[in-house]
Amino acid sequence: MVAHISLKPIEIERILPTTVTQRPDDRGGIEIVMQHEGMDEFVIANVHYDYRYTSNGHRSWLADEIVKLLNPTPKNWVDATKPQI
């Protein structure tokens, strides 16, 4: 027997402004840090460093690309109050 659960639709009240930055960690890698307005920052991704497999340039490039993907910009915002076509 499968139980059916009825869920109510959610309503988005506010989208918090978010920043995404990077900083070095204590092992030679880079932490990708995200922070929503009014909230504590948190590490969302790590780019590890190992001289056998990565270079400083590759590590920096990858961290930059991750920040670009995660960093919210106005062109990526969706107004949740308007129907999407």
Helices and strands as residue ranges (DSSP letters): E 18-24, E 30-36, E 42-47, H 56-70, G 74-76
